[in-house]
Amino acid sequence: MSTFSPVIPISDSTSTTSSRPRVGGACVRQAKLQDAVHIFELVNSLSGDGTLLRRSYSEICENVRDFVIAESEAGVFLGCGALHLYGPHLAEVRSIVVKPEAKGQGAGGKLLRALLEEAEAQGVVSVCLFTRIADFFFHFGFRIADRTTLPDKIYKDCQTCPRLYACDEVAMVRGPLPKIAVLGPTKFPQQELVKLQTSVVPLQTKA
Ligand SMILES: CC(C)(COP(=O)(O)OP(=O)(O)OC[C@H]1O[C@@H](n2cnc3c(N)ncnc32)[C@H](O)[C@@H]1OP(=O)(O)O)[C@@H](O)C(=O)NCCC(=O)NCCS
């Protein structure tokens, strides 16, 4: 992920009532491999109750270029989010989370805006996610959708999810619903599949 501005300042919270530490001067930037351990720890701290999907360390390293992170002026890791590209028809916001002590000061919104900017830079107008906190995403133009309109997401994650039949998340989409899907067994018409070679190919003899 390299198309959005590398550093996006997070404006100071104007709240004077919060007892939480302020995140003043914090920024959102593209994640580096060195951030993977922080991403791994924060994301998986909320995977036990199903708030976020569990991510293995190797999966995070492999996909680290999907991630943006928020950090304080002093370089302290505050949160992260990822944009997964299914193709030009669809992207998905994943693993968006802010440390408890940094919540409510704009970091989550900045992370989400950076991911939406990246989707736009990639020419992707349909962005989806599954969540328990639809209200947060309403702020950013997402609306609730029927999950069956997102077969790519279902095929990628839901089929192997232990909560498949007890899912308490809602599907949300920003922009138009995708018209195509690229994952799943019925993605291509049969005639477009590569035909197996059934006849014996004669060996070429060297000249
Ligand atoms: C969701 C989360 C990332 C938001 O981060 P944050 O830094 O607290 O959010 P911000 O301070 O940028 O808030 C942006 C706006 O969303 C609102 N908002 C924040 N959290 C909200 C929530 N849980 N529900 C509804 N609105 C919320 C804020 O009031 C703010 O609105 P405003 O601009 O009108 O003031 C953070 O609460 C979090 O890490 N939650 C746990 C992980 C999680 O549930 N992630 C989503 C998985 S799909």
The ligand as an SDF file (V2000), in Angstrom:
LIG
                    3D

 48 50  0  0  0  0  0  0  0  0999 V2000
  -13.9170    1.3380   16.6650 C   0  0  0  0  0  0  0  0  0  0  0  0
  -12.6420    2.0350   17.0720 C   0  0  0  0  0  0  0  0  0  0  0  0
  -11.5180    1.6350   16.0960 C   0  0  0  0  0  0  0  0  0  0  0  0
  -12.8800    3.5540   16.9860 C   0  0  0  0  0  0  0  0  0  0  0  0
  -11.6580    4.2130   17.2570 O   0  0  0  0  0  0  0  0  0  0  0  0
  -11.6320    5.6290   17.9780 P   0  0  0  0  0  0  0  0  0  0  0  0
  -10.2600    6.1750   17.8650 O   0  0  0  0  0  0  0  0  0  0  0  0
  -12.1860    5.4880   19.3550 O   0  0  0  0  0  0  0  0  0  0  0  0
  -12.6680    6.4510   17.0850 O   0  0  0  0  0  0  0  0  0  0  0  0
  -12.6600    8.0320   16.8170 P   0  0  0  0  0  0  0  0  0  0  0  0
  -12.2600    8.7300   18.0760 O   0  0  0  0  0  0  0  0  0  0  0  0
  -11.8550    8.3240   15.6150 O   0  0  0  0  0  0  0  0  0  0  0  0
  -14.2030    8.2960   16.5190 O   0  0  0  0  0  0  0  0  0  0  0  0
  -14.6700    8.7620   15.2640 C   0  0  0  0  0  0  0  0  0  0  0  0
  -16.1620    8.9590   15.3800 C   0  0  0  0  0  0  0  0  0  0  0  0
  -16.8130    7.7090   15.5920 O   0  0  0  0  0  0  0  0  0  0  0  0
  -17.5310    7.7230   16.8310 C   0  0  0  0  0  0  0  0  0  0  0  0
  -17.3550    6.4250   17.4610 N   0  0  0  0  0  0  0  0  0  0  0  0
  -16.2090    5.9220   17.9670 C   0  0  0  0  0  0  0  0  0  0  0  0
  -16.4150    4.6650   18.4180 N   0  0  0  0  0  0  0  0  0  0  0  0
  -17.7240    4.3980   18.2210 C   0  0  0  0  0  0  0  0  0  0  0  0
  -18.5300    3.2680   18.4770 C   0  0  0  0  0  0  0  0  0  0  0  0
  -18.0360    2.1630   19.0690 N   0  0  0  0  0  0  0  0  0  0  0  0
  -19.8240    3.3360   18.1130 N   0  0  0  0  0  0  0  0  0  0  0  0
  -20.3320    4.4400   17.5350 C   0  0  0  0  0  0  0  0  0  0  0  0
  -19.6160    5.5410   17.2490 N   0  0  0  0  0  0  0  0  0  0  0  0
  -18.3230    5.5160   17.5920 C   0  0  0  0  0  0  0  0  0  0  0  0
  -16.9160    8.8450   17.6400 C   0  0  0  0  0  0  0  0  0  0  0  0
  -17.8440    9.3730   18.5510 O   0  0  0  0  0  0  0  0  0  0  0  0
  -16.5390    9.8370   16.5690 C   0  0  0  0  0  0  0  0  0  0  0  0
  -17.6800   10.5790   16.1780 O   0  0  0  0  0  0  0  0  0  0  0  0
  -17.5980   12.1770   15.9330 P   0  0  0  0  0  0  0  0  0  0  0  0
  -16.6460   12.3580   14.7890 O   0  0  0  0  0  0  0  0  0  0  0  0
  -19.0010   12.5620   15.6180 O   0  0  0  0  0  0  0  0  0  0  0  0
  -17.0680   12.7190   17.2070 O   0  0  0  0  0  0  0  0  0  0  0  0
  -12.2470    1.7050   18.5270 C   0  0  0  0  0  0  0  0  0  0  0  0
  -13.3340    1.9950   19.3730 O   0  0  0  0  0  0  0  0  0  0  0  0
  -11.8550    0.2500   18.7240 C   0  0  0  0  0  0  0  0  0  0  0  0
  -10.6850   -0.0970   18.6240 O   0  0  0  0  0  0  0  0  0  0  0  0
  -12.8250   -0.6300   19.0410 N   0  0  0  0  0  0  0  0  0  0  0  0
  -12.5330   -2.0430   19.2940 C   0  0  0  0  0  0  0  0  0  0  0  0
  -12.2310   -2.7940   18.0180 C   0  0  0  0  0  0  0  0  0  0  0  0
  -13.4180   -2.8080   17.0670 C   0  0  0  0  0  0  0  0  0  0  0  0
  -14.5580   -3.0160   17.4670 O   0  0  0  0  0  0  0  0  0  0  0  0
  -13.1110   -2.5860   15.7760 N   0  0  0  0  0  0  0  0  0  0  0  0
  -14.1140   -2.6550   14.7150 C   0  0  0  0  0  0  0  0  0  0  0  0
  -14.1560   -4.0370   14.1730 C   0  0  0  0  0  0  0  0  0  0  0  0
  -15.1550   -4.1130   12.7120 S   0  0  0  0  0  0  0  0  0  0  0  0
  1  2  1  0
  2  3  1  0
  2  4  1  0
  2 36  1  0
  4  5  1  0
  5  6  1  0
  6  7  2  0
  6  8  1  0
  6  9  1  0
  9 10  1  0
 10 11  2  0
 10 12  1  0
 10 13  1  0
 13 14  1  0
 14 15  1  0
 15 16  1  0
 15 30  1  0
 16 17  1  0
 17 18  1  0
 17 28  1  0
 18 19  1  0
 18 27  1  0
 19 20  2  0
 20 21  1  0
 21 22  1  0
 21 27  2  0
 22 23  1  0
 22 24  2  0
 24 25  1  0
 25 26  2  0
 26 27  1  0
 28 29  1  0
 28 30  1  0
 30 31  1  0
 31 32  1  0
 32 33  2  0
 32 34  1  0
 32 35  1  0
 36 37  1  0
 36 38  1  0
 38 39  2  0
 38 40  1  0
 40 41  1  0
 41 42  1  0
 42 43  1  0
 43 44  2  0
 43 45  1  0
 45 46  1  0
 46 47  1  0
 47 48  1  0
M  END
$$$$
